[in-house]
Amino acid sequence: YFLFFAVMRLTKPTLFTNIPVTCEERDLPGNLFNQLMKDDPSTVKGAESLMLGEMLTLPQNFGNIFLGETFSSYISVHNDSNQVVKDILVKADLQTSSQRLNLSASSAAVAELKPDCCIDDVIHHEVKEIGTHILVCAVSYTTQTGEKMYFRKFFKFQVLKPLDVKTKFYNAETDEVFLEAQIQNITSSPMFMEKVSLEPSMMYNVAELNTVDTAGESESTFGSRTYLQPMDTRQYLYCLKPKQEFAEKAGVIKGVTVIGKLDIVWKTNLGERGRLQTSQLQRMAPGYGDVRLSLETIPDTVNLEEPFDITCKITNCSERTMDLVLEMCNTNSIHWCGVSGRQLGKLHPSSSLHLALTLLSSVQGLQSVSGLRLTDTFLKRTYEYDDIAQVCVVSSEVKQN
């Protein structure tokens, strides 16, 4: 071959590490080792016994590549012969398990390459798949005699997973959805977590619950140093609320399973940036049934044997109109005030009505509100609602004090 082909990965340097050798002054070397470490220009002055130096060193091997990072490589084609070669075409492709990508900056051929001259190119690619990757570099050219030459080189490397992401969903009675995301650093070096955000689906607005207000300023619950050490896990919490135009459509919100996706940005080593975006996160849709009953207002604490008011919201989650009748059944501790068996009227699909009810408790302590029954007179079907909320019942003397 007339041409020499070289490929080098471009990465940031690392801090130089040395192995300190020390001994006690009464040993045979005396203070010799300590003095040598002090004279060593690679050590940190005043902390010579630490392994971490203050100099930078170039990478000695290919190193690890993690999903979400940018793979950069320097490609050089050098003419080692004493002849001029023509029509040089350099092509770089990245072969993954699912696709083949062209990374060459230019597809045009170089007219000629003189002896001891070279063609340089730098390629970049944001790694979006884990597993085996093969960098295929091909060179074609024509000699002075008109002979067409072609050769290829293959460079294999593995793309590893940097983070382990686990999610949990909690469906609230108010149509709110709470998402807990557990993010673990499974690399061998610390990470600076630059951003962890949730991009909600079109039906929701999101509120991050990862900050607290301190003296009028918003402060991260993880402190000022947002570093994630190897194998450490951090939990992020988000609250999703339905947008106003979808909040009243109970049937629509009930069936929504797609919540959104997490966007994670981090930095490692000397500022190398990585980014991961999860696929669409999906929850298990809550089973409300045909009729949903939720509490809009209820007091936290009430007096013993004194009436108190609550407000209920009844929503028709079915696809048919209902004619509802309300029945109130007393329990051992909860007594309903009002007429049981009254007509609530017709309720159309995805419609809601608010109902003000009065009740009292004859037993102190934390009592469960139970005993509501809704009957659809069209289908003669009864829906029972027990343990819909809890209320703390105290003596009137205790509450006044």
TORKOL-4160 file (C-alpha; in steps of 0.2 Angstrom, whole numbers, padded with zeros to 4 digits, m for minus):
401
<pt num="1" X="0000" Y="0000" Z="0000"/>
<pt num="2" X="0005" Y="0018" Z="m0003"/>
<pt num="3" X="m0005" Y="0025" Z="0011"/>
<pt num="4" X="m0004" Y="0023" Z="0029"/>
<pt num="5" X="m0020" Y="0024" Z="0039"/>
<pt num="6" X="m0022" Y="0029" Z="0058"/>
<pt num="7" X="m0037" Y="0031" Z="0069"/>
<pt num="8" X="m0036" Y="0039" Z="0087"/>
<pt num="9" X="m0050" Y="0042" Z="0099"/>
<pt num="10" X="m0051" Y="0060" Z="0105"/>
<pt num="11" X="m0055" Y="0061" Z="0124"/>
<pt num="12" X="m0051" Y="0073" Z="0137"/>
<pt num="13" X="m0035" Y="0070" Z="0148"/>
<pt num="14" X="m0035" Y="0064" Z="0165"/>
<pt num="15" X="m0026" Y="0069" Z="0181"/>
<pt num="16" X="m0010" Y="0061" Z="0183"/>
<pt num="17" X="m0008" Y="0048" Z="0197"/>
<pt num="18" X="0008" Y="0043" Z="0206"/>
<pt num="19" X="0011" Y="0029" Z="0219"/>
<pt num="20" X="0019" Y="0037" Z="0234"/>
<pt num="21" X="0033" Y="0028" Z="0243"/>
<pt num="22" X="0036" Y="0033" Z="0261"/>
<pt num="23" X="0045" Y="0027" Z="0276"/>
<pt num="24" X="0048" Y="0033" Z="0294"/>
<pt num="25" X="0063" Y="0044" Z="0297"/>
<pt num="26" X="0071" Y="0031" Z="0309"/>
<pt num="27" X="0071" Y="0018" Z="0294"/>
<pt num="28" X="0087" Y="0016" Z="0283"/>
<pt num="29" X="0082" Y="0028" Z="0269"/>
<pt num="30" X="0078" Y="0042" Z="0282"/>
<pt num="31" X="0070" Y="0057" Z="0274"/>
<pt num="32" X="0076" Y="0052" Z="0256"/>
<pt num="33" X="0059" Y="0046" Z="0250"/>
<pt num="34" X="0049" Y="0061" Z="0257"/>
<pt num="35" X="0062" Y="0073" Z="0249"/>
<pt num="36" X="0060" Y="0064" Z="0232"/>
<pt num="37" X="0041" Y="0066" Z="0232"/>
<pt num="38" X="0043" Y="0085" Z="0237"/>
<pt num="39" X="0055" Y="0087" Z="0222"/>
<pt num="40" X="0043" Y="0078" Z="0210"/>
<pt num="41" X="0035" Y="0091" Z="0199"/>
<pt num="42" X="0019" Y="0080" Z="0196"/>
<pt num="43" X="0014" Y="0080" Z="0215"/>
<pt num="44" X="0003" Y="0092" Z="0224"/>
<pt num="45" X="0013" Y="0104" Z="0235"/>
<pt num="46" X="0009" Y="0101" Z="0253"/>
<pt num="47" X="0000" Y="0084" Z="0249"/>
<pt num="48" X="0014" Y="0074" Z="0241"/>
<pt num="49" X="0008" Y="0058" Z="0249"/>
<pt num="50" X="m0009" Y="0058" Z="0240"/>
<pt num="51" X="m0010" Y="0048" Z="0224"/>
<pt num="52" X="m0018" Y="0062" Z="0214"/>
<pt num="53" X="m0006" Y="0074" Z="0205"/>
<pt num="54" X="m0009" Y="0091" Z="0198"/>
<pt num="55" X="m0003" Y="0087" Z="0180"/>
<pt num="56" X="m0014" Y="0080" Z="0166"/>
<pt num="57" X="m0010" Y="0065" Z="0156"/>
<pt num="58" X="m0016" Y="0059" Z="0139"/>
<pt num="59" X="m0027" Y="0044" Z="0138"/>
<pt num="60" X="m0016" Y="0028" Z="0137"/>
<pt num="61" X="m0030" Y="0017" Z="0130"/>
<pt num="62" X="m0047" Y="0018" Z="0121"/>
<pt num="63" X="m0056" Y="0019" Z="0137"/>
<pt num="64" X="m0075" Y="0016" Z="0140"/>
<pt num="65" X="m0089" Y="0024" Z="0130"/>
<pt num="66" X="m0106" Y="0026" Z="0138"/>
<pt num="67" X="m0123" Y="0028" Z="0131"/>
<pt num="68" X="m0127" Y="0046" Z="0128"/>
<pt num="69" X="m0109" Y="0052" Z="0127"/>
<pt num="70" X="m0102" Y="0059" Z="0111"/>
<pt num="71" X="m0089" Y="0048" Z="0102"/>
<pt num="72" X="m0075" Y="0058" Z="0094"/>
<pt num="73" X="m0061" Y="0051" Z="0083"/>
<pt num="74" X="m0047" Y="0058" Z="0073"/>
<pt num="75" X="m0043" Y="0050" Z="0056"/>
<pt num="76" X="m0027" Y="0052" Z="0047"/>
<pt num="77" X="m0022" Y="0046" Z="0030"/>
<pt num="78" X="m0003" Y="0048" Z="0026"/>
<pt num="79" X="0006" Y="0045" Z="0010"/>
<pt num="80" X="0021" Y="0035" Z="0015"/>
<pt num="81" X="0027" Y="0032" Z="m0003"/>
<pt num="82" X="0038" Y="0043" Z="m0015"/>
<pt num="83" X="0024" Y="0044" Z="m0028"/>
<pt num="84" X="0009" Y="0056" Z="m0030"/>
<pt num="85" X="m0008" Y="0047" Z="m0028"/>
<pt num="86" X="m0024" Y="0053" Z="m0035"/>
<pt num="87" X="m0043" Y="0053" Z="m0032"/>
<pt num="88" X="m0041" Y="0049" Z="m0013"/>
<pt num="89" X="m0058" Y="0045" Z="m0005"/>
<pt num="90" X="m0059" Y="0042" Z="0014"/>
<pt num="91" X="m0075" Y="0035" Z="0021"/>
<pt num="92" X="m0080" Y="0032" Z="0039"/>
<pt num="93" X="m0095" Y="0022" Z="0044"/>
<pt num="94" X="m0101" Y="0016" Z="0061"/>
<pt num="95" X="m0110" Y="m0001" Z="0061"/>
<pt num="96" X="m0122" Y="m0004" Z="0076"/>
<pt num="97" X="m0133" Y="m0019" Z="0079"/>
<pt num="98" X="m0147" Y="m0010" Z="0070"/>
<pt num="99" X="m0140" Y="0002" Z="0058"/>
<pt num="100" X="m0125" Y="0008" Z="0048"/>
<pt num="101" X="m0121" Y="0027" Z="0049"/>
<pt num="102" X="m0110" Y="0037" Z="0038"/>
<pt num="103" X="m0099" Y="0049" Z="0049"/>
<pt num="104" X="m0088" Y="0056" Z="0035"/>
<pt num="105" X="m0087" Y="0075" Z="0035"/>
<pt num="106" X="m0086" Y="0076" Z="0016"/>
<pt num="107" X="m0090" Y="0063" Z="0002"/>
<pt num="108" X="m0079" Y="0072" Z="m0011"/>
<pt num="109" X="m0063" Y="0064" Z="m0016"/>
<pt num="110" X="m0046" Y="0073" Z="m0014"/>
<pt num="111" X="m0038" Y="0076" Z="m0031"/>
<pt num="112" X="m0020" Y="0071" Z="m0026"/>
<pt num="113" X="m0009" Y="0068" Z="m0011"/>
<pt num="114" X="0009" Y="0071" Z="m0012"/>
<pt num="115" X="0023" Y="0061" Z="m0003"/>
<pt num="116" X="0024" Y="0064" Z="0016"/>
<pt num="117" X="0007" Y="0073" Z="0016"/>
<pt num="118" X="m0009" Y="0068" Z="0024"/>
<pt num="119" X="m0027" Y="0070" Z="0024"/>
<pt num="120" X="m0035" Y="0073" Z="0041"/>
<pt num="121" X="m0053" Y="0072" Z="0047"/>
<pt num="122" X="m0062" Y="0072" Z="0064"/>
<pt num="123" X="m0079" Y="0063" Z="0066"/>
<pt num="124" X="m0092" Y="0065" Z="0080"/>
<pt num="125" X="m0106" Y="0054" Z="0084"/>
<pt num="126" X="m0119" Y="0055" Z="0099"/>
<pt num="127" X="m0120" Y="0036" Z="0105"/>
<pt num="128" X="m0138" Y="0031" Z="0106"/>
<pt num="129" X="m0137" Y="0012" Z="0107"/>
<pt num="130" X="m0128" Y="0000" Z="0119"/>
<pt num="131" X="m0118" Y="m0015" Z="0114"/>
<pt num="132" X="m0105" Y="m0018" Z="0101"/>
<pt num="133" X="m0100" Y="m0004" Z="0088"/>
<pt num="134" X="m0088" Y="m0006" Z="0074"/>
<pt num="135" X="m0080" Y="0009" Z="0066"/>
<pt num="136" X="m0077" Y="0004" Z="0047"/>
<pt num="137" X="m0064" Y="0016" Z="0039"/>
<pt num="138" X="m0061" Y="0013" Z="0020"/>
<pt num="139" X="m0049" Y="0022" Z="0008"/>
<pt num="140" X="m0049" Y="0021" Z="m0011"/>
<pt num="141" X="m0036" Y="0029" Z="m0022"/>
<pt num="142" X="m0027" Y="0028" Z="m0039"/>
<pt num="143" X="m0008" Y="0026" Z="m0041"/>
<pt num="144" X="0002" Y="0035" Z="m0055"/>
<pt num="145" X="0001" Y="0020" Z="m0066"/>
<pt num="146" X="m0018" Y="0021" Z="m0065"/>
<pt num="147" X="m0021" Y="0006" Z="m0054"/>
<pt num="148" X="m0035" Y="0008" Z="m0042"/>
<pt num="149" X="m0032" Y="0003" Z="m0024"/>
<pt num="150" X="m0044" Y="0000" Z="m0010"/>
<pt num="151" X="m0042" Y="m0006" Z="0008"/>
<pt num="152" X="m0052" Y="m0005" Z="0025"/>
<pt num="153" X="m0049" Y="m0006" Z="0043"/>
<pt num="154" X="m0061" Y="m0011" Z="0057"/>
<pt num="155" X="m0061" Y="m0004" Z="0075"/>
<pt num="156" X="m0073" Y="m0012" Z="0087"/>
<pt num="157" X="m0078" Y="m0005" Z="0104"/>
<pt num="158" X="m0092" Y="m0008" Z="0117"/>
<pt num="159" X="m0104" Y="0005" Z="0122"/>
<pt num="160" X="m0109" Y="0003" Z="0141"/>
<pt num="161" X="m0124" Y="0009" Z="0150"/>
<pt num="162" X="m0120" Y="0023" Z="0162"/>
<pt num="163" X="m0136" Y="0025" Z="0172"/>
<pt num="164" X="m0149" Y="0013" Z="0179"/>
<pt num="165" X="m0166" Y="0022" Z="0179"/>
<pt num="166" X="m0181" Y="0015" Z="0188"/>
<pt num="167" X="m0198" Y="0023" Z="0190"/>
<pt num="168" X="m0214" Y="0021" Z="0201"/>
<pt num="169" X="m0231" Y="0029" Z="0198"/>
<pt num="170" X="m0244" Y="0034" Z="0211"/>
<pt num="171" X="m0261" Y="0039" Z="0205"/>
<pt num="172" X="m0270" Y="0052" Z="0217"/>
<pt num="173" X="m0288" Y="0054" Z="0219"/>
<pt num="174" X="m0288" Y="0071" Z="0212"/>
<pt num="175" X="m0282" Y="0065" Z="0195"/>
<pt num="176" X="m0264" Y="0070" Z="0199"/>
<pt num="177" X="m0250" Y="0057" Z="0195"/>
<pt num="178" X="m0234" Y="0057" Z="0206"/>
<pt num="179" X="m0218" Y="0050" Z="0197"/>
<pt num="180" X="m0203" Y="0044" Z="0207"/>
<pt num="181" X="m0188" Y="0042" Z="0197"/>
<pt num="182" X="m0173" Y="0032" Z="0205"/>
<pt num="183" X="m0157" Y="0036" Z="0195"/>
<pt num="184" X="m0141" Y="0026" Z="0199"/>
<pt num="185" X="m0123" Y="0029" Z="0193"/>
<pt num="186" X="m0117" Y="0012" Z="0187"/>
<pt num="187" X="m0100" Y="0019" Z="0180"/>
<pt num="188" X="m0084" Y="0019" Z="0190"/>
<pt num="189" X="m0082" Y="0038" Z="0191"/>
<pt num="190" X="m0092" Y="0052" Z="0199"/>
<pt num="191" X="m0105" Y="0061" Z="0189"/>
<pt num="192" X="m0111" Y="0080" Z="0190"/>
<pt num="193" X="m0130" Y="0079" Z="0187"/>
<pt num="194" X="m0133" Y="0095" Z="0177"/>
<pt num="195" X="m0151" Y="0092" Z="0174"/>
<pt num="196" X="m0165" Y="0079" Z="0177"/>
<pt num="197" X="m0181" Y="0085" Z="0171"/>
<pt num="198" X="m0198" Y="0077" Z="0165"/>
<pt num="199" X="m0205" Y="0082" Z="0149"/>
<pt num="200" X="m0224" Y="0078" Z="0151"/>
<pt num="201" X="m0236" Y="0072" Z="0138"/>
<pt num="202" X="m0248" Y="0084" Z="0130"/>
<pt num="203" X="m0262" Y="0081" Z="0142"/>
<pt num="204" X="m0252" Y="0085" Z="0158"/>
<pt num="205" X="m0242" Y="0100" Z="0166"/>
<pt num="206" X="m0228" Y="0095" Z="0177"/>
<pt num="207" X="m0221" Y="0102" Z="0194"/>
<pt num="208" X="m0204" Y="0097" Z="0200"/>
<pt num="209" X="m0204" Y="0092" Z="0219"/>
<pt num="210" X="m0185" Y="0092" Z="0221"/>
<pt num="211" X="m0182" Y="0109" Z="0229"/>
<pt num="212" X="m0187" Y="0117" Z="0245"/>
<pt num="213" X="m0189" Y="0136" Z="0249"/>
<pt num="214" X="m0176" Y="0142" Z="0262"/>
<pt num="215" X="m0177" Y="0160" Z="0266"/>
<pt num="216" X="m0186" Y="0165" Z="0251"/>
<pt num="217" X="m0174" Y="0155" Z="0239"/>
<pt num="218" X="m0177" Y="0139" Z="0230"/>
<pt num="219" X="m0163" Y="0126" Z="0236"/>
<pt num="220" X="m0161" Y="0108" Z="0229"/>
<pt num="221" X="m0165" Y="0094" Z="0241"/>
<pt num="222" X="m0148" Y="0086" Z="0236"/>
<pt num="223" X="m0138" Y="0101" Z="0242"/>
<pt num="224" X="m0127" Y="0113" Z="0233"/>
<pt num="225" X="m0115" Y="0098" Z="0227"/>
<pt num="226" X="m0125" Y="0088" Z="0214"/>
<pt num="227" X="m0112" Y="0075" Z="0212"/>
<pt num="228" X="m0117" Y="0057" Z="0211"/>
<pt num="229" X="m0104" Y="0045" Z="0216"/>
<pt num="230" X="m0102" Y="0027" Z="0208"/>
<pt num="231" X="m0116" Y="0015" Z="0213"/>
<pt num="232" X="m0125" Y="0029" Z="0222"/>
<pt num="233" X="m0144" Y="0031" Z="0219"/>
<pt num="234" X="m0154" Y="0048" Z="0219"/>
<pt num="235" X="m0173" Y="0049" Z="0220"/>
<pt num="236" X="m0182" Y="0063" Z="0210"/>
<pt num="237" X="m0201" Y="0067" Z="0212"/>
<pt num="238" X="m0213" Y="0075" Z="0200"/>
<pt num="239" X="m0231" Y="0079" Z="0201"/>
<pt num="240" X="m0242" Y="0079" Z="0185"/>
<pt num="241" X="m0258" Y="0088" Z="0184"/>
<pt num="242" X="m0271" Y="0087" Z="0169"/>
<pt num="243" X="m0272" Y="0102" Z="0159"/>
<pt num="244" X="m0288" Y="0112" Z="0161"/>
<pt num="245" X="m0295" Y="0107" Z="0144"/>
<pt num="246" X="m0293" Y="0088" Z="0149"/>
<pt num="247" X="m0297" Y="0089" Z="0168"/>
<pt num="248" X="m0316" Y="0088" Z="0166"/>
<pt num="249" X="m0315" Y="0074" Z="0153"/>
<pt num="250" X="m0315" Y="0060" Z="0166"/>
<pt num="251" X="m0316" Y="0046" Z="0153"/>
<pt num="252" X="m0301" Y="0053" Z="0143"/>
<pt num="253" X="m0290" Y="0055" Z="0158"/>
<pt num="254" X="m0294" Y="0038" Z="0165"/>
<pt num="255" X="m0287" Y="0030" Z="0150"/>
<pt num="256" X="m0271" Y="0040" Z="0148"/>
<pt num="257" X="m0256" Y="0029" Z="0151"/>
<pt num="258" X="m0242" Y="0039" Z="0143"/>
<pt num="259" X="m0235" Y="0051" Z="0155"/>
<pt num="260" X="m0220" Y="0058" Z="0147"/>
<pt num="261" X="m0201" Y="0055" Z="0147"/>
<pt num="262" X="m0186" Y="0059" Z="0157"/>
<pt num="263" X="m0172" Y="0070" Z="0151"/>
<pt num="264" X="m0155" Y="0068" Z="0160"/>
<pt num="265" X="m0139" Y="0078" Z="0157"/>
<pt num="266" X="m0123" Y="0075" Z="0166"/>
<pt num="267" X="m0104" Y="0078" Z="0165"/>
<pt num="268" X="m0089" Y="0067" Z="0169"/>
<pt num="269" X="m0070" Y="0068" Z="0170"/>
<pt num="270" X="m0065" Y="0086" Z="0164"/>
<pt num="271" X="m0082" Y="0092" Z="0158"/>
<pt num="272" X="m0087" Y="0078" Z="0146"/>
<pt num="273" X="m0105" Y="0079" Z="0143"/>
<pt num="274" X="m0118" Y="0065" Z="0142"/>
<pt num="275" X="m0137" Y="0065" Z="0139"/>
<pt num="276" X="m0150" Y="0052" Z="0140"/>
<pt num="277" X="m0168" Y="0053" Z="0136"/>
<pt num="278" X="m0180" Y="0039" Z="0141"/>
<pt num="279" X="m0193" Y="0032" Z="0130"/>
<pt num="280" X="m0211" Y="0037" Z="0134"/>
<pt num="281" X="m0215" Y="0032" Z="0152"/>
<pt num="282" X="m0231" Y="0023" Z="0155"/>
<pt num="283" X="m0242" Y="0020" Z="0170"/>
<pt num="284" X="m0256" Y="0007" Z="0174"/>
<pt num="285" X="m0272" Y="0016" Z="0171"/>
<pt num="286" X="m0282" Y="0018" Z="0187"/>
<pt num="287" X="m0299" Y="0008" Z="0187"/>
<pt num="288" X="m0312" Y="0020" Z="0192"/>
<pt num="289" X="m0327" Y="0010" Z="0186"/>
<pt num="290" X="m0342" Y="0018" Z="0178"/>
<pt num="291" X="m0345" Y="0030" Z="0192"/>
<pt num="292" X="m0331" Y="0039" Z="0201"/>
<pt num="293" X="m0333" Y="0047" Z="0218"/>
<pt num="294" X="m0319" Y="0058" Z="0225"/>
<pt num="295" X="m0319" Y="0071" Z="0240"/>
<pt num="296" X="m0316" Y="0089" Z="0236"/>
<pt num="297" X="m0316" Y="0096" Z="0254"/>
<pt num="298" X="m0316" Y="0088" Z="0271"/>
<pt num="299" X="m0309" Y="0095" Z="0288"/>
<pt num="300" X="m0294" Y="0087" Z="0296"/>
<pt num="301" X="m0301" Y="0088" Z="0313"/>
<pt num="302" X="m0319" Y="0088" Z="0320"/>
<pt num="303" X="m0328" Y="0089" Z="0336"/>
<pt num="304" X="m0336" Y="0073" Z="0344"/>
<pt num="305" X="m0355" Y="0072" Z="0340"/>
<pt num="306" X="m0355" Y="0089" Z="0331"/>
<pt num="307" X="m0360" Y="0090" Z="0313"/>
<pt num="308" X="m0347" Y="0094" Z="0299"/>
<pt num="309" X="m0348" Y="0096" Z="0281"/>
<pt num="310" X="m0339" Y="0088" Z="0266"/>
<pt num="311" X="m0340" Y="0090" Z="0247"/>
<pt num="312" X="m0340" Y="0076" Z="0235"/>
<pt num="313" X="m0338" Y="0075" Z="0217"/>
<pt num="314" X="m0347" Y="0062" Z="0207"/>
<pt num="315" X="m0341" Y="0059" Z="0189"/>
<pt num="316" X="m0349" Y="0048" Z="0175"/>
<pt num="317" X="m0334" Y="0038" Z="0168"/>
<pt num="318" X="m0345" Y="0027" Z="0157"/>
<pt num="319" X="m0351" Y="0031" Z="0139"/>
<pt num="320" X="m0370" Y="0031" Z="0144"/>
<pt num="321" X="m0381" Y="0043" Z="0153"/>
<pt num="322" X="m0385" Y="0038" Z="0171"/>
<pt num="323" X="m0400" Y="0042" Z="0183"/>
<pt num="324" X="m0392" Y="0041" Z="0200"/>
<pt num="325" X="m0400" Y="0039" Z="0217"/>
<pt num="326" X="m0390" Y="0043" Z="0233"/>
<pt num="327" X="m0391" Y="0032" Z="0249"/>
<pt num="328" X="m0382" Y="0035" Z="0265"/>
<pt num="329" X="m0379" Y="0021" Z="0277"/>
<pt num="330" X="m0373" Y="0024" Z="0295"/>
<pt num="331" X="m0359" Y="0014" Z="0302"/>
<pt num="332" X="m0354" Y="0011" Z="0320"/>
<pt num="333" X="m0345" Y="0028" Z="0321"/>
<pt num="334" X="m0351" Y="0038" Z="0306"/>
<pt num="335" X="m0369" Y="0045" Z="0305"/>
<pt num="336" X="m0375" Y="0054" Z="0290"/>
<pt num="337" X="m0387" Y="0069" Z="0292"/>
<pt num="338" X="m0400" Y="0071" Z="0278"/>
<pt num="339" X="m0412" Y="0062" Z="0267"/>
<pt num="340" X="m0406" Y="0045" Z="0261"/>
<pt num="341" X="m0413" Y="0038" Z="0244"/>
<pt num="342" X="m0414" Y="0055" Z="0236"/>
<pt num="343" X="m0413" Y="0057" Z="0217"/>
<pt num="344" X="m0398" Y="0066" Z="0210"/>
<pt num="345" X="m0405" Y="0067" Z="0192"/>
<pt num="346" X="m0397" Y="0062" Z="0176"/>
<pt num="347" X="m0378" Y="0063" Z="0173"/>
<pt num="348" X="m0372" Y="0063" Z="0156"/>
<pt num="349" X="m0355" Y="0054" Z="0150"/>
<pt num="350" X="m0339" Y="0063" Z="0156"/>
<pt num="351" X="m0350" Y="0075" Z="0167"/>
<pt num="352" X="m0348" Y="0078" Z="0185"/>
<pt num="353" X="m0359" Y="0085" Z="0199"/>
<pt num="354" X="m0354" Y="0092" Z="0216"/>
<pt num="355" X="m0363" Y="0086" Z="0232"/>
<pt num="356" X="m0363" Y="0094" Z="0249"/>
<pt num="357" X="m0366" Y="0082" Z="0263"/>
<pt num="358" X="m0367" Y="0083" Z="0282"/>
<pt num="359" X="m0362" Y="0070" Z="0295"/>
<pt num="360" X="m0356" Y="0067" Z="0313"/>
<pt num="361" X="m0345" Y="0055" Z="0322"/>
<pt num="362" X="m0350" Y="0047" Z="0339"/>
<pt num="363" X="m0333" Y="0039" Z="0342"/>
<pt num="364" X="m0316" Y="0048" Z="0345"/>
<pt num="365" X="m0300" Y="0045" Z="0335"/>
<pt num="366" X="m0296" Y="0043" Z="0317"/>
<pt num="367" X="m0312" Y="0038" Z="0309"/>
<pt num="368" X="m0315" Y="0032" Z="0291"/>
<pt num="369" X="m0329" Y="0040" Z="0281"/>
<pt num="370" X="m0340" Y="0025" Z="0273"/>
<pt num="371" X="m0357" Y="0021" Z="0269"/>
<pt num="372" X="m0361" Y="0030" Z="0253"/>
<pt num="373" X="m0371" Y="0020" Z="0239"/>
<pt num="374" X="m0375" Y="0026" Z="0222"/>
<pt num="375" X="m0389" Y="0017" Z="0212"/>
<pt num="376" X="m0391" Y="0019" Z="0193"/>
<pt num="377" X="m0410" Y="0016" Z="0190"/>
<pt num="378" X="m0408" Y="0013" Z="0172"/>
<pt num="379" X="m0397" Y="m0003" Z="0174"/>
<pt num="380" X="m0403" Y="m0006" Z="0192"/>
<pt num="381" X="m0384" Y="m0006" Z="0197"/>
<pt num="382" X="m0378" Y="m0001" Z="0214"/>
<pt num="383" X="m0360" Y="0006" Z="0217"/>
<pt num="384" X="m0353" Y="0005" Z="0235"/>
<pt num="385" X="m0340" Y="0018" Z="0242"/>
<pt num="386" X="m0332" Y="0014" Z="0258"/>
<pt num="387" X="m0316" Y="0021" Z="0266"/>
<pt num="388" X="m0316" Y="0036" Z="0255"/>
<pt num="389" X="m0307" Y="0047" Z="0268"/>
<pt num="390" X="m0302" Y="0048" Z="0286"/>
<pt num="391" X="m0306" Y="0062" Z="0298"/>
<pt num="392" X="m0298" Y="0064" Z="0316"/>
<pt num="393" X="m0312" Y="0066" Z="0329"/>
<pt num="394" X="m0308" Y="0074" Z="0346"/>
<pt num="395" X="m0317" Y="0080" Z="0361"/>
<pt num="396" X="m0324" Y="0098" Z="0360"/>
<pt num="397" X="m0313" Y="0102" Z="0376"/>
<pt num="398" X="m0298" Y="0095" Z="0368"/>
<pt num="399" X="m0300" Y="0105" Z="0352"/>
<pt num="400" X="m0304" Y="0121" Z="0361"/>
<pt num="401" X="m0288" Y="0119" Z="0372"/>
